[in-house]
Amino acid sequence: MGVVNTWHTQGDSRVCSGCAALEWEERAIGQAFVLGVYGPPLHDGCRCYMTQEYTGGGEIEVVDVAGEVERVLARLGTRDILEAGRG
């Protein structure tokens, strides 16, 4: 499946029946949930949220952000960065 979206509610007495029906429903990226929506909010005041989980299949790209930032800083130097920020 690749990446799965999972619908979550707050799990309290304020959760409406529409949102409660979607609790823990899983859909592939780009696939609509049962009520035809692709994610929260379902309605005004909706407190639901969605999580995403990699379930395998296909490839994902891992980016070393900290390492890339360090390489850019080393290449530009502090003075160049400060001057670019003032521009």
A tleap script that builds the chain and sets N, CA, C and O, in Angstrom:
source leaprc.protein.ff14SB
mol = sequence {
  NMET GLY VAL VAL ASN THR TRP HIE THR GLN
  GLY ASP SER ARG VAL CYS SER GLY CYS ALA
  ALA LEU GLU TRP GLU GLU ARG ALA ILE GLY
  GLN ALA PHE VAL LEU GLY VAL TYR GLY PRO
  PRO LEU HIE ASP GLY CYS ARG CYS TYR MET
  THR GLN GLU TYR THR GLY GLY GLY GLU ILE
  GLU VAL VAL ASP VAL ALA GLY GLU VAL GLU
  ARG VAL LEU ALA ARG LEU GLY THR ARG ASP
  ILE LEU GLU ALA GLY ARG CGLY
}
set mol.1.N position { 0.813 -1.193 0.000 }
set mol.1.CA position { 0.000 0.000 0.000 }
set mol.1.C position { 0.857 1.256 0.000 }
set mol.1.O position { 0.414 2.281 -0.519 }
set mol.2.N position { 2.058 1.224 0.557 }
set mol.2.CA position { 2.918 2.390 0.593 }
set mol.2.C position { 2.716 3.220 1.835 }
set mol.2.O position { 3.227 2.882 2.903 }
set mol.3.N position { 1.954 4.334 1.706 }
set mol.3.CA position { 1.661 5.199 2.841 }
set mol.3.C position { 0.153 5.176 3.080 }
set mol.3.O position { -0.641 5.296 2.147 }
set mol.4.N position { -0.221 5.020 4.346 }
set mol.4.CA position { -1.630 4.931 4.720 }
set mol.4.C position { -2.009 6.115 5.601 }
set mol.4.O position { -1.293 6.444 6.547 }
set mol.5.N position { -3.135 6.755 5.291 }
set mol.5.CA position { -3.724 7.788 6.145 }
set mol.5.C position { -4.686 7.110 7.101 }
set mol.5.O position { -5.496 6.285 6.677 }
set mol.6.N position { -4.614 7.440 8.386 }
set mol.6.CA position { -5.533 6.900 9.385 }
set mol.6.C position { -6.261 8.042 10.066 }
set mol.6.O position { -5.636 8.999 10.523 }
set mol.7.N position { -7.589 7.943 10.135 }
set mol.7.CA position { -8.438 8.975 10.738 }
set mol.7.C position { -8.512 8.745 12.242 }
set mol.7.O position { -8.679 7.613 12.698 }
set mol.8.N position { -8.387 9.827 13.011 }
set mol.8.CA position { -8.482 9.744 14.466 }
set mol.8.C position { -9.415 10.826 14.994 }
set mol.8.O position { -9.462 11.933 14.458 }
set mol.9.N position { -10.153 10.497 16.044 }
set mol.9.CA position { -10.968 11.485 16.742 }
set mol.9.C position { -10.302 11.789 18.078 }
set mol.9.O position { -9.277 11.198 18.419 }
set mol.10.N position { -10.884 12.701 18.823 }
set mol.10.CA position { -10.386 13.008 20.166 }
set mol.10.C position { -10.836 11.951 21.175 }
set mol.10.O position { -10.328 11.908 22.295 }
set mol.11.N position { -11.789 11.097 20.781 }
set mol.11.CA position { -12.206 9.992 21.634 }
set mol.11.C position { -12.989 10.402 22.868 }
set mol.11.O position { -13.003 9.677 23.863 }
set mol.12.N position { -13.647 11.569 22.816 }
set mol.12.CA position { -14.415 11.994 23.980 }
set mol.12.C position { -15.903 12.110 23.637 }
set mol.12.O position { -16.318 11.764 22.530 }
set mol.13.N position { -16.693 12.593 24.579 }
set mol.13.CA position { -18.148 12.662 24.402 }
set mol.13.C position { -18.580 13.719 23.390 }
set mol.13.O position { -19.748 13.748 23.000 }
set mol.14.N position { -17.673 14.582 22.958 }
set mol.14.CA position { -18.014 15.630 21.988 }
set mol.14.C position { -17.857 15.169 20.538 }
set mol.14.O position { -18.186 15.925 19.623 }
set mol.15.N position { -17.369 13.964 20.307 }
set mol.15.CA position { -17.167 13.463 18.944 }
set mol.15.C position { -18.530 13.175 18.318 }
set mol.15.O position { -19.350 12.473 18.909 }
set mol.16.N position { -18.772 13.713 17.130 }
set mol.16.CA position { -20.046 13.487 16.450 }
set mol.16.C position { -20.093 12.090 15.848 }
set mol.16.O position { -19.062 11.425 15.744 }
set mol.17.N position { -21.273 11.641 15.455 }
set mol.17.CA position { -21.435 10.283 14.922 }
set mol.17.C position { -20.713 10.101 13.588 }
set mol.17.O position { -20.217 9.012 13.297 }
set mol.18.N position { -20.651 11.164 12.773 }
set mol.18.CA position { -19.940 11.065 11.500 }
set mol.18.C position { -18.458 10.820 11.695 }
set mol.18.O position { -17.866 9.978 11.021 }
set mol.19.N position { -17.864 11.552 12.612 }
set mol.19.CA position { -16.444 11.386 12.903 }
set mol.19.C position { -16.190 10.044 13.596 }
set mol.19.O position { -15.203 9.370 13.303 }
set mol.20.N position { -17.077 9.662 14.510 }
set mol.20.CA position { -16.926 8.388 15.211 }
set mol.20.C position { -16.909 7.222 14.227 }
set mol.20.O position { -16.200 6.238 14.437 }
set mol.21.N position { -17.691 7.335 13.152 }
set mol.21.CA position { -17.732 6.269 12.145 }
set mol.21.C position { -16.416 6.147 11.386 }
set mol.21.O position { -16.109 5.090 10.834 }
set mol.22.N position { -15.641 7.223 11.359 }
set mol.22.CA position { -14.371 7.218 10.628 }
set mol.22.C position { -13.170 6.839 11.499 }
set mol.22.O position { -12.077 6.614 10.978 }
set mol.23.N position { -13.364 6.767 12.818 }
set mol.23.CA position { -12.256 6.460 13.738 }
set mol.23.C position { -11.510 5.210 13.295 }
set mol.23.O position { -12.112 4.157 13.090 }
set mol.24.N position { -10.186 5.335 13.147 }
set mol.24.CA position { -9.256 4.265 12.766 }
set mol.24.C position { -9.439 3.759 11.334 }
set mol.24.O position { -8.853 2.740 10.967 }
set mol.25.N position { -10.242 4.453 10.518 }
set mol.25.CA position { -10.355 4.073 9.106 }
set mol.25.C position { -9.029 4.376 8.423 }
set mol.25.O position { -8.410 5.407 8.685 }
set mol.26.N position { -8.599 3.483 7.553 }
set mol.26.CA position { -7.339 3.656 6.827 }
set mol.26.C position { -7.610 3.752 5.339 }
set mol.26.O position { -8.448 3.030 4.797 }
set mol.27.N position { -6.893 4.650 4.686 }
set mol.27.CA position { -6.995 4.817 3.239 }
set mol.27.C position { -5.614 5.124 2.686 }
set mol.27.O position { -4.782 5.740 3.353 }
set mol.28.N position { -5.388 4.689 1.470 }
set mol.28.CA position { -4.151 5.031 0.774 }
set mol.28.C position { -4.169 6.521 0.448 }
set mol.28.O position { -5.237 7.126 0.348 }
set mol.29.N position { -2.995 7.105 0.283 }
set mol.29.CA position { -2.895 8.510 -0.112 }
set mol.29.C position { -3.718 8.717 -1.386 }
set mol.29.O position { -3.601 7.942 -2.335 }
set mol.30.N position { -4.545 9.754 -1.407 }
set mol.30.CA position { -5.356 10.061 -2.579 }
set mol.30.C position { -6.668 9.309 -2.649 }
set mol.30.O position { -7.459 9.557 -3.559 }
set mol.31.N position { -6.932 8.392 -1.716 }
set mol.31.CA position { -8.185 7.641 -1.698 }
set mol.31.C position { -9.116 8.268 -0.662 }
set mol.31.O position { -8.711 8.519 0.473 }
set mol.32.N position { -10.361 8.518 -1.056 }
set mol.32.CA position { -11.320 9.156 -0.159 }
set mol.32.C position { -11.768 8.205 0.941 }
set mol.32.O position { -11.800 6.988 0.756 }
set mol.33.N position { -12.114 8.781 2.091 }
set mol.33.CA position { -12.720 8.012 3.171 }
set mol.33.C position { -14.182 7.741 2.829 }
set mol.33.O position { -14.686 8.249 1.827 }
set mol.34.N position { -14.857 6.956 3.640 }
set mol.34.CA position { -16.221 6.511 3.385 }
set mol.34.C position { -17.172 7.655 3.042 }
set mol.34.O position { -17.995 7.514 2.138 }
set mol.35.N position { -17.080 8.759 3.729 }
set mol.35.CA position { -18.001 9.870 3.504 }
set mol.35.C position { -17.576 10.776 2.353 }
set mol.35.O position { -18.151 11.849 2.172 }
set mol.36.N position { -16.584 10.365 1.577 }
set mol.36.CA position { -16.150 11.113 0.404 }
set mol.36.C position { -15.164 12.231 0.676 }
set mol.36.O position { -14.887 13.039 -0.211 }
set mol.37.N position { -14.633 12.292 1.879 }
set mol.37.CA position { -13.641 13.312 2.205 }
set mol.37.C position { -12.256 12.674 2.230 }
set mol.37.O position { -12.117 11.464 2.407 }
set mol.38.N position { -11.243 13.506 2.049 }
set mol.38.CA position { -9.868 13.008 2.008 }
set mol.38.C position { -9.131 13.206 3.333 }
set mol.38.O position { -7.981 12.788 3.474 }
set mol.39.N position { -9.785 13.837 4.294 }
set mol.39.CA position { -9.188 14.051 5.601 }
set mol.39.C position { -9.956 15.104 6.370 }
set mol.39.O position { -10.817 15.783 5.811 }
set mol.40.N position { -9.648 15.246 7.656 }
set mol.40.CA position { -10.302 16.261 8.476 }
set mol.40.C position { -10.010 17.654 7.936 }
set mol.40.O position { -9.006 17.845 7.249 }
set mol.41.N position { -10.854 18.619 8.229 }
set mol.41.CA position { -12.027 18.551 9.078 }
set mol.41.C position { -13.251 18.057 8.304 }
set mol.41.O position { -13.419 18.356 7.121 }
set mol.42.N position { -14.090 17.304 8.988 }
set mol.42.CA position { -15.323 16.812 8.394 }
set mol.42.C position { -16.408 17.885 8.444 }
set mol.42.O position { -17.293 17.907 7.589 }
set mol.43.N position { -16.350 18.767 9.429 }
set mol.43.CA position { -17.375 19.796 9.641 }
set mol.43.C position { -16.755 20.946 10.440 }
set mol.43.O position { -15.637 20.830 10.942 }
set mol.44.N position { -17.488 22.049 10.552 }
set mol.44.CA position { -17.029 23.169 11.388 }
set mol.44.C position { -16.836 22.678 12.817 }
set mol.44.O position { -17.680 21.953 13.344 }
set mol.45.N position { -15.746 23.064 13.440 }
set mol.45.CA position { -15.471 22.661 14.810 }
set mol.45.C position { -14.917 21.252 14.949 }
set mol.45.O position { -14.744 20.765 16.066 }
set mol.46.N position { -14.639 20.598 13.844 }
set mol.46.CA position { -14.093 19.229 13.870 }
set mol.46.C position { -12.714 19.244 14.529 }
set mol.46.O position { -11.878 20.091 14.214 }
set mol.47.N position { -12.484 18.313 15.434 }
set mol.47.CA position { -11.200 18.228 16.142 }
set mol.47.C position { -10.419 16.977 15.740 }
set mol.47.O position { -9.430 16.622 16.382 }
set mol.48.N position { -10.865 16.319 14.683 }
set mol.48.CA position { -10.194 15.104 14.225 }
set mol.48.C position { -8.824 15.433 13.629 }
set mol.48.O position { -8.532 16.580 13.292 }
set mol.49.N position { -8.004 14.409 13.511 }
set mol.49.CA position { -6.701 14.557 12.880 }
set mol.49.C position { -6.371 13.259 12.163 }
set mol.49.O position { -7.013 12.230 12.373 }
set mol.50.N position { -5.381 13.326 11.333 }
set mol.50.CA position { -4.986 12.175 10.540 }
set mol.50.C position { -3.504 11.898 10.757 }
set mol.50.O position { -2.702 12.824 10.881 }
set mol.51.N position { -3.150 10.628 10.801 }
set mol.51.CA position { -1.748 10.254 10.853 }
set mol.51.C position { -1.405 9.517 9.563 }
set mol.51.O position { -2.281 8.981 8.885 }
set mol.52.N position { -0.132 9.502 9.241 }
set mol.52.CA position { 0.337 8.774 8.068 }
set mol.52.C position { 1.384 7.770 8.505 }
set mol.52.O position { 2.235 8.062 9.346 }
set mol.53.N position { 1.311 6.587 7.923 }
set mol.53.CA position { 2.239 5.520 8.270 }
set mol.53.C position { 2.746 4.857 7.002 }
set mol.53.O position { 1.970 4.529 6.104 }
set mol.54.N position { 4.045 4.663 6.938 }
set mol.54.CA position { 4.644 3.933 5.829 }
set mol.54.C position { 4.457 2.447 6.094 }
set mol.54.O position { 4.902 1.938 7.122 }
set mol.55.N position { 3.808 1.755 5.183 }
set mol.55.CA position { 3.484 0.342 5.387 }
set mol.55.C position { 4.304 -0.599 4.524 }
set mol.55.O position { 4.041 -1.801 4.495 }
set mol.56.N position { 5.287 -0.073 3.827 }
set mol.56.CA position { 6.118 -0.910 2.967 }
set mol.56.C position { 5.661 -0.838 1.520 }
set mol.56.O position { 4.621 -0.260 1.205 }
set mol.57.N position { 6.438 -1.419 0.674 }
set mol.57.CA position { 6.129 -1.361 -0.748 }
set mol.57.C position { 6.604 -0.046 -1.324 }
set mol.57.O position { 6.364 1.010 -0.740 }
set mol.58.N position { 7.256 -0.094 -2.429 }
set mol.58.CA position { 7.781 1.117 -3.020 }
set mol.58.C position { 9.016 1.585 -2.282 }
set mol.58.O position { 9.516 0.896 -1.392 }
set mol.59.N position { 9.501 2.738 -2.644 }
set mol.59.CA position { 10.700 3.279 -2.023 }
set mol.59.C position { 10.399 4.632 -1.413 }
set mol.59.O position { 9.563 5.377 -1.923 }
set mol.60.N position { 11.078 4.951 -0.324 }
set mol.60.CA position { 10.998 6.285 0.243 }
set mol.60.C position { 12.397 6.877 0.242 }
set mol.60.O position { 13.391 6.160 0.365 }
set mol.61.N position { 12.459 8.182 0.103 }
set mol.61.CA position { 13.750 8.863 0.077 }
set mol.61.C position { 14.022 9.456 1.451 }
set mol.61.O position { 13.196 10.192 1.991 }
set mol.62.N position { 15.157 9.140 2.005 }
set mol.62.CA position { 15.558 9.683 3.287 }
set mol.62.C position { 16.556 10.802 3.024 }
set mol.62.O position { 17.561 10.605 2.341 }
set mol.63.N position { 16.271 11.964 3.568 }
set mol.63.CA position { 17.116 13.130 3.346 }
set mol.63.C position { 17.805 13.503 4.655 }
set mol.63.O position { 17.156 13.639 5.692 }
set mol.64.N position { 19.109 13.664 4.599 }
set mol.64.CA position { 19.892 14.079 5.760 }
set mol.64.C position { 19.899 15.601 5.790 }
set mol.64.O position { 20.831 16.232 5.290 }
set mol.65.N position { 18.856 16.192 6.378 }
set mol.65.CA position { 18.707 17.640 6.371 }
set mol.65.C position { 19.845 18.322 7.114 }
set mol.65.O position { 20.414 19.292 6.614 }
set mol.66.N position { 20.183 17.830 8.297 }
set mol.66.CA position { 21.252 18.451 9.078 }
set mol.66.C position { 22.567 18.405 8.312 }
set mol.66.O position { 23.308 19.388 8.283 }
set mol.67.N position { 22.855 17.277 7.700 }
set mol.67.CA position { 24.091 17.156 6.929 }
set mol.67.C position { 24.104 18.097 5.737 }
set mol.67.O position { 25.138 18.682 5.415 }
set mol.68.N position { 22.968 18.245 5.086 }
set mol.68.CA position { 22.887 19.145 3.934 }
set mol.68.C position { 23.078 20.590 4.363 }
set mol.68.O position { 23.763 21.348 3.677 }
set mol.69.N position { 22.493 20.983 5.473 }
set mol.69.CA position { 22.662 22.344 5.984 }
set mol.69.C position { 24.129 22.606 6.292 }
set mol.69.O position { 24.656 23.666 5.955 }
set mol.70.N position { 24.787 21.650 6.926 }
set mol.70.CA position { 26.207 21.818 7.239 }
set mol.70.C position { 27.044 21.973 5.972 }
set mol.70.O position { 27.970 22.784 5.935 }
set mol.71.N position { 26.724 21.201 4.936 }
set mol.71.CA position { 27.463 21.310 3.668 }
set mol.71.C position { 27.267 22.685 3.035 }
set mol.71.O position { 28.217 23.273 2.518 }
set mol.72.N position { 26.036 23.197 3.076 }
set mol.72.CA position { 25.758 24.518 2.502 }
set mol.72.C position { 26.481 25.601 3.293 }
set mol.72.O position { 27.085 26.501 2.709 }
set mol.73.N position { 26.422 25.516 4.619 }
set mol.73.CA position { 27.111 26.509 5.448 }
set mol.73.C position { 28.608 26.499 5.194 }
set mol.73.O position { 29.235 27.556 5.113 }
set mol.74.N position { 29.181 25.314 5.069 }
set mol.74.CA position { 30.615 25.220 4.812 }
set mol.74.C position { 30.961 25.810 3.450 }
set mol.74.O position { 31.992 26.464 3.293 }
set mol.75.N position { 30.097 25.578 2.471 }
set mol.75.CA position { 30.351 26.066 1.116 }
set mol.75.C position { 30.215 27.589 1.050 }
set mol.75.O position { 31.010 28.243 0.375 }
set mol.76.N position { 29.224 28.166 1.736 }
set mol.76.CA position { 28.984 29.605 1.661 }
set mol.76.C position { 29.827 30.398 2.647 }
set mol.76.O position { 30.317 31.480 2.321 }
set mol.77.N position { 29.995 29.871 3.834 }
set mol.77.CA position { 30.690 30.609 4.883 }
set mol.77.C position { 29.743 31.540 5.604 }
set mol.77.O position { 28.766 32.004 5.015 }
set mol.78.N position { 30.009 31.820 6.854 }
set mol.78.CA position { 29.138 32.632 7.685 }
set mol.78.C position { 28.944 34.036 7.147 }
set mol.78.O position { 27.823 34.544 7.164 }
set mol.79.N position { 29.996 34.677 6.673 }
set mol.79.CA position { 29.895 36.058 6.174 }
set mol.79.C position { 28.918 36.130 5.009 }
set mol.79.O position { 28.088 37.038 4.962 }
set mol.80.N position { 28.998 35.206 4.082 }
set mol.80.CA position { 28.089 35.206 2.932 }
set mol.80.C position { 26.639 35.043 3.370 }
set mol.80.O position { 25.746 35.678 2.809 }
set mol.81.N position { 26.401 34.204 4.359 }
set mol.81.CA position { 25.037 33.978 4.841 }
set mol.81.C position { 24.490 35.238 5.483 }
set mol.81.O position { 23.346 35.618 5.231 }
set mol.82.N position { 25.293 35.889 6.310 }
set mol.82.CA position { 24.852 37.121 6.961 }
set mol.82.C position { 24.565 38.205 5.941 }
set mol.82.O position { 23.566 38.914 6.061 }
set mol.83.N position { 25.418 38.346 4.942 }
set mol.83.CA position { 25.190 39.353 3.915 }
set mol.83.C position { 23.960 39.044 3.081 }
set mol.83.O position { 23.223 39.953 2.700 }
set mol.84.N position { 23.734 37.781 2.796 }
set mol.84.CA position { 22.530 37.392 2.022 }
set mol.84.C position { 21.270 37.706 2.820 }
set mol.84.O position { 20.258 38.098 2.240 }
set mol.85.N position { 21.314 37.540 4.136 }
set mol.85.CA position { 20.161 37.827 4.987 }
set mol.85.C position { 19.823 39.299 5.050 }
set mol.85.O position { 18.671 39.664 5.285 }
set mol.86.N position { 20.811 40.147 4.843 }
set mol.86.CA position { 20.582 41.603 4.889 }
set mol.86.C position { 20.046 42.130 3.574 }
set mol.86.O position { 19.458 43.210 3.528 }
set mol.87.N position { 20.250 41.350 2.472 }
set mol.87.CA position { 19.910 41.793 1.139 }
set mol.87.C position { 18.494 41.960 0.894 }
set mol.87.O position { 18.098 42.334 -0.210 }
savepdb mol mol.pdb
quit
